[in-house]
Amino acid sequence: MRKPALILLILLIGCISLLNAATTGRLAVRVRDNNNKPLEFVNIVVMRGNQRITGGQTDSKGVAIIINIPPGVYTVKLSLIGYDPITYTDVRIEVDETTNINAIMKKSGVKLAPVVVTANPDVVGKSQIGSVRKIEMERMSEVAAADLTDIVSLQAGVSNIGGELHIRGGRSNEINFTVDGMSVSDPVDGGSALQVDTDAIADMKVMTGGFPAEYGNAQSGVINIVTKDGDPFYSGKVEYNTDHLIGEGRNSDVTKFALGGPVWPLGGQDLRERFTFYLNGGGEWLDGRLKDYYIADPMKDFTFNGIPILEYEYPPSNPYADRKDFLGIDLGNRNYNSYNINLKSKYVFNPAQKVTFAVRGDRSLNYPFSYAWRYALDHFAYDETIQRQYIATYDHVFNSAMNLSVKASYYQKDSNSGPRGIQRNNYIYMYNNLDPNNPGPDYVDNVLMGIEGWDTVDHDNDGVYSPDYNGDGISDADYLPAAFWAYRIAGLEDPRSIPGFLPPGTIYQYFVDDVTTILSGRADFEWQLNETHLAKTGLELIKHNIKKNQLQNFLNIYQDRYQASLKRVYDMANLQWTPPSDAPGDTTYYGIVPELYAIYVSEDNVLIPIYNPNDYYKAAREASGKRDGYQAFPWQAAYYIQDKMEWEGMIVNAGLRFDLWYLGSKYKVLQDDGSYRTVEFDPDERLQVMVSPRLGVSHPITDRDVMRFAYNYQNQLPQMQYIFTSKTPSDAYISDQIITVGNTKLEPQITVTYEVGLSHQLSDDYVVDMTAYYKNIYNYVSTIKEYDPNEPQVYWYKYISEDYGSARGIDIQLEKLMSNFTNWSIAYSLAWAQGNNSTTVIQDEATNLREFPLDWDIRHNIGINFTFRIGRGEEFFIPFTNYILPLDDFTANFNWTFASGAPYTPQSLIGDKLLDTNSARKDPTHQLNMRLTKGFMLSNKMNIRVFLDVENLLKTKNVLTVYPKTGLWYDDGADLADSNTGYVYPEVKFVHDLYTRNPGFVNDFRGVTLGISFNF
């Protein structure tokens, strides 16, 4: 086939196929004889254990490039009649990378002499064209890191700010997470979605720059995860760890299990190898480091000099009182609960075709803590998230240089939250002690709506409903929710309100019931055209179905909507109403009097109501709260073409990506009465197309030195929560809230990145990697204040694409490979992240449009990871002695992280001006963690491993939040002096300090976790 026709075929296939992120790697084998002449027809077999995975033959140039190899460690066998066979062990294949083997085969005599060679890893990444951190997952169980976030944050260029990952100065929602080639990032709210346990991960890469064109919709980074396949033999583990055997800890218990092997064990060896599965799952039950603050006793806490100072009495609250335990382990849900499950099965039809099916999901149920709500936690927020994903894949290998992979995926995320103990469907109840068929004139006064056991009237419209502690039907606070949360000062007549803490009885007034589903269809076609060119091209399609249904301030009954609902009933009754047959001739029909009755006036002036209890109940539900939601069905599509060209001294990856965003012709907006109205898009708003050129160059100077250069033009769609909103400018005229309006014309967010890097192998054991980068960021989403030109007092806010930022820095990573029982790495990042807005906060006339340090501008980040390992059967002599340490199969890991202080905006004055935004910095934070692991062999196939984790080994005190006026975590700088006397009452300072000393602002927690796993 001629090359033009061949290239045309690639383009045609790309136009009709769907392309996924990389999940496999490549093997390049070059074979010469003793005279350095290429050897043709050398048979190459890639093996995992005794199972043949794939293979190929060398061409006339002595070269074979085998693609579509799953990540892992393999044995590679080379054979040719008349030559000694060669076996390479420990050949590591990594996702989207080329592993090279250069072999010299010697001619043999009559007797063949096999040669076994241990492959040398490519530690400088000669085929790597961007900034990529490869995670050795088989060693992660020995690292003192709790989850994926901790593992990723150990890499250079990554910052962990309050549990959120920021890569090279970008926002936390600029990272694309992919699992088995399918994105699991949340398109509505951004950030990571589906969680995958580390036990299920076969390969993971953290890409911080220089993305190939196949990766899209990510401005800052890509975290690419490939999950494990099953083996033809059974293996697995059972693990349990807890932190309340030594000290109190967080009251955490974690269980995990994993099992993999053949699906049908009774079949022959062939079926056992062809039909396999891998299953793992686990659960964590946790109360958290602030668990003791969930127990609240107002009378005890508000005692000054031995005297209770609260105006009224309140009982203590203990959410743990009704818990049951077994052997000291709490049963049932705790404050934070999470579960995950993953099942992946594979069936190999023949060496050229296979199918895989995966189903995975997770669930979290949390009862978070807020210090301001400490005495009102009974009805503070809960949140629950359920996620699931189904993936089916068909792989077809045409030959060793060409393959097609077709994928289909269904993902769903359900998000629910609301006040604890109150259901969305019954927060209003109906009480009527009269006969609805004969209600009498005071009928309405006997229909009460509220929460059972609580005050049915919110007197001051603050959402506080007074509790009925003794069950007598009368609020224990005398129906004065605002006045009763007060304390007294000795010698003063009037009580004073308690600052900060919300009063007991406050109800969290926000329900969320959101569902997001994503249906994806993708395929991956790649073709190794020749020794130089690896071509990729394709198209991806994603269909979104977004349903948001949120309710705020639901305890408020809005009278305009209440009366409108009753009027609809009245209008219908008026159409159907006729006077009774016995009515006197001079009767008159008056309608609603007073706003509650449709009446017929007879000679006796009898009032006949047309409303029944259900009408009032329905009107109250329709008029309660403010609803915010929509249903939208947007599409995404992308096409790209890419060529990876590999020469002896240079590798170039050039690509072009086209992203398409189609909003649809219309979407549905949720109304306050629960109905939907349809909003149509203007034709020029429905479609956007983005173009992203990508270029990466790798120049292997020597076997130990590689230089890299990358240029990336990266697009990311704005989050859909900023496009589809239910508010319009007309709502600003009638709403009692600030209105923020969505914008269908938001531009794609753009990052233009330049980076240059150098990898140098200092010696056999030491490697250093250095990268310098610069990024310009455009079209960040923010908000702007808009006014009605005819009524200037009416205004609203609208999302806009006008914010900008920039980031620059240097990442340095020095690593010592495992030798002489140790390996370690030092990652250092020097970075600047600046812009004119850190979030989508409201912008008005007073907003400073100059660039300033963004909230995640951490100037210096250091991560040191050290591992000491004695392998099974090895002997370690204690330095400077002849004594052997009586341990083997033992690992000690220490990691220390340091971050210079995050910026904040001080509230101090220079003259009459406030200081600049984020012009001050908090103190640096640092923490040392440790994990000790010891293995015990039970047999050749079974072992037990025990481990000890110590978090914050040195019990370092890290300040997380400060008050902007003082820069301290415990003092807000408030003036507590009495306005008349200037005297500071000790009770005032006592009550004030109770709130300002928020334990969530500082962390000096040290936790010790013990664990054990049984492995087979």
Secondary structure, 3 states (H helix, E strand, C coil): CCHHHHHHHHHHHHHHCECCCCCCEEEEEEEECCCCCECCCCEEEEEECCEEEEEEECCCCCEEEEEEECCEEEEEEEECCCECCEEEEEEEECCCCEEEEEEECCECCCCCCCEEEECCCCCCCCCCCCEEEEECHHHHHHCCCCCHHHHHCCCCCEEEECCEEEECCCCHHHEEEEECCEECECCCCCCECCCCCHHHEEEEEEEEECCCCCCCCCCCEEEEEEECCCCCCCEEEEEEEECCCCCCCCCCEEEEEEEEEECCCCCCHHHHHHEEEEEEEEEEEECCCCHHHHCECHHHHCEECCEECECCCCCCECCCCCCCEECCEECCCCCEEEEEEEEEEEEEEECCEEEEEEEEEEEEEECCCCHHHHHHHHHCEEEEEEEEEEEEEEEEEEECCEEEEEEEEEEEEEEEEEECCCCCCCCCCCECCCCCCCCCCCCHHHCECCCCCECCCCCCCCCECCECCCCCCCCCCCCCHHHHCEECCCCCCCCEECCCCCCCCECCCEEEEEEEEEEEEEEEEEEECCCCEEEEEEEEEEEEEEEEEEEEEEEEECHHHHHHHHHHHHHHHHHHCCCCCCCCCCCEEEEECCCCCEEEECCCCCCCCCCCHHHHHHHHHHHEEEEEEEEECCEEEEEEEEEEEECCCCEEEEEEEEEEEECCCEEEEECCCCCEEEEECCHHHCEEEEEEEEEEEEEEEECCEEEEEEEEEEEECCCHHHCCCCCCHHHHHCCCCCCEECCCCCCCEEEEEEEEEEEEECCCCEEEEEEEEEEEEEEEEEEEEEECCCCCCCEEEEEEEEEEEEEEEEEEEEEEEEECCEEEEEEEEEEEEEECCCCCCEECCCCCCCCEECCCCCCEEEEEEEEEEECCCCCCECCCCCCECCCCCEEEEEEEEEECCCEECCCCEECCEECCCCCEECCCEEEEEEEEEEEEECCCCCEEEEEEEEECCCCCCEECCCCCCCCCCCCCCCCCCCCCCCCCCHHHHHHHHHHHCCHHHEECCCEEEEEEEEEC
